[in-house]
Amino acid sequence: MEIFRLLPGSSPLLISVPHAGLYVPPEIRARMEDYALCLPDTDRHVDRLYDFAQELGAWILIATHNRYVIDLNRPTDGTVLYPGENNTELVPLTDFDLQPIYRSGQAPDLTEQQVRIQKYWQPYHDCLRQTLAAIRDQYGLALLYDAHSIPAEVPRFFEGRLADLNLGSADGQAACPELVARLSHVCHQTEAYSAVVDGRFKGGYITRTYGDPAHHIHAVQMELVQATYMEEKGARPYRTDLAASIQPVLRTLLVSMLEWAKEKTA
């Protein structure tokens, strides 16, 4: 089973989709609790939601393996991304409801976690880093859009209902402030969806690590409430009617990034 799929593009924009994968190797599935086998914490359908981006010339990097195998948006050294908040692990041991993912005595030990880093985490990040470098070399700069989604209500991470559009730039450290301001304007100008910038979700490991404005790589993360494009309960199907409303907003965000890049490299 391939670790990821890289769809080549013709622009300076790379979309990373690290949490939409549904594959779990059989030897791991066999040790998981039954309720965890439905993979409830997956960023379901995000790859489908953004498939229009190929028309814009975006590169798209999509992880195939589920985040329960390893979380590609976490550092390998265990650094806490959100101090003082509840954080998930590099190799998750509990789900978003704090239920154990593995049966008693079946959780991966440190040796197995290191194997997963080398087998699953490292190849994705090698491709991400190399693709960004190649894009920057070709266009003079690179844009990274890390695409995520989450249920509207997850008490483990935040109180109440999350804003629909959660744009993160690591408090302005991962992207040029001018670019972030443009994207913020797009998020806030739509009346149909609520939005916040650098709120609860400021950007995970990918945004913070690869966003390097001083070296012409600008990264943002979008944490999108799943209710904007899918059902959050049951089989969690994709809703084309809902997606048809949110996709124009997402398209405007991506187009704004590309227009800004064009201005900077003109």
N, C-alpha and C positions, 0 to 999 in steps of 0.2 A: 504494500500500500504506500503510495507516494505521501511524503510528509506535507507537501504544500503544492499549490498550483500557482504559477506566475503567468498572468495574461499580459503580453507585451503591449506597450502603448506608444504614442507618438507625441507626447507632451512632457513637461517637467513634473507632472503630478503622479505620485504613487499612492494608491489606497491600500492600506494594510487591513486585513480582516482576520485577526488572530483567534477569535472565539466562536466562529460559526460552525466549526467542524463537528461532525457527529460520530466519527469513527473512534472506537475503543478496541484495542487488540483483545482477542479472545482470552488470553491469559490474564488480562487485567479485569475484564468483565466478569470472569468466573469468581472473583473475590469480592465483588461489589454487592452491597445491599440491593434488594429487589427494587425499592423505590428510587434508588440512584440510577438504575439502568435506563430510565426514561430521560436522563440527562437534563434535569430541569433548569440548570443554570447556564445553558447554552445561549449564545447570541443568535438565536434561530433566524434564518432567512436573510441575514444581513447581506450575504453575498448576492442573493437574488434582488434585494432592495436596491443595491447599487449597480446592477448590471448595465444600467443606462450609461454609466460613466465611461464605458468603452467607446461610446459615440463621441465623447469629448477628448479622446486620445489618452485617457488615464491608463497607467499601468495598475494592475490589481494583483495583490499577493494574498492568497487565501489559504489558511491552514486547514488541513483535512481532519486532523485528530482533535478530539474533544479536549476542553480545558481541564477535565478530570484526569487526563493523562499527564499533562503539564500545562501550567499557565504561562503562555508566551509573553504576557504583559507584566511579569514579575521578575525581579532581579534574582540571579542565582546565588547571591551571597546572603540572602535573607533580610536585606535592608527594608525597613518598614516605609511604605510609600506615603501613608497617611497617619502620622503620629497622633496618638490620642483617640483614633477611631478604630473600629473593628476592621481588620484586614484579612483577606484570604491569602492562602499560602501558595508558594511556587508549585508544589504538588499538593493540591487540595485534599484535606482529610475530612472536612465537613462541607455540607452544602450550604446554600444561602440561609436555610432555616436552622443551621447548626446541628443537623443530623449527621451521624457518621456515614461516610460514603462507603467504607469498607466493612466487611464482617469482622467480628471480634477476632483479633490476632492476625488479620490479613492485610493490614495497612502496610504500605511500602516502607522499608527501612532506609537509612541514609545511603547505603550502597546502591539500592535500586533507584533511589532518586537521582543519584549521580549518573547512572546509566541512562535514565530518561533525559537528563540534561544533554548528554552527548548525542543521543539518538534522535531526539525530537526538537529540543529547544535550540540547540546550536545551529542546525541546518537552516532553520527559518531565519534566524538572526544573521547568519552569514549571507543569505540571499538578500535580506532587507538592506544590510549595510552595503553590499556590492552593487545592488541596483540603484540605491541613492547616489553612490559615488559615480556610477556611469551616467546617470541622469544629469548630475551637476556638471560633469565633464562635457557633456554634449550641449547643455542649455545655459550654463553659467550659474544656475541655481537649481535646487530641487525642493519640491513641495511634498510633504508627507501628511496624509489625512488618515488617522487611525480610527477605524469605524467600529463602533460597539453599540450594544443595546442592552436594556435591563427592564425588568418589570417596574411598573409605576410605583409600587409600594414594596419595599424590602426593609422591614424594621431593623434588621441586623446592621444596615449601613446608614439609614437616615430615617427621620421621623416624617410621618405624613406622606403626601404624594410628591414625587419628584417632578421637576419641570420637564416639559416634553423634550426640549433641546438643551443639552448640557455641553457647551463648548469649553474645552480645556486647553490652555497654552502654558501650563506650569507657571502660572502667575506672570505671564509675559516673557518668560525666559526661553521658551522653545520656538518662538516665532517673532518676527518683526512686529512691534506694536501697531504699526499702520495696517498691516495685514489683519491682525486680530481685531482691530477696530472695524474694519470693513465687514468681517464675518459676523461680528457682534451686531452690526446694523442690520444685516440680513436676518439674523435670528430674531431680532426684536421687532422688525417691521411687520411681521405677519401677525394678524389678530387671532388666527385659528389655533396657534400653539404658544405655550409659555416657554420662556428661555432664561438661561442664566449663563454667565461666563465666569470660568474659574471659581465655581461654587464647590459643591461636595466632590465633584469629579474634575480635578485639575489636569488630568492626564496621567497615565500610568508609566511604566518603565519605558515603553517604546517612545512615547512623546518626549519624555524627559531626557532620554539617552540620545536619540537621533536628532532632535531639534537643536540646531547649532547655528543660529543666525550669523554669528561672526564668520562662519565658514560656509555661508550661503545655503544652509539647509534649514527650512522652516517647517515646523511640525505642529499640528493641532490634533486633538482628540474630540470625537463626537460621541457622547453617550446619549443615545436616543431611547426614549420611553417606548417599549414594545407595543403598547396599546395604540400607537400612531400608525401601525402597519400590520398587526397580527392579533390573534386572540392570545391572551396571556394564560388561559386556563385550558384544561383538558388536553386535546391533541395539539394545541397551539398552532393552528393552521395560519398560513399566510392569507391576508385579506387584500385582494387586488383593489377593492374599493377604497380602503383606507390608504393603501400605498399610493394610489393615484393622487391623493391630496398632499401627502408629505413629500413625495419625490420632486415636485417642482421647487420646493424650498431647498432640498438637498442639492438639486441641480444648480440652483442659483449660488449656493455656497461654493461649489466646485468651480463654477464659471468665474466667480469673483476671485478665487485664488489664481486661476489661470490668467485672468486679465491683469491682476496685480503683478504677476511674474513677467508678463509681456512688457508692461510699463518699465519694470526694473532692468530688463535686459535689452530694451530698445536702443 
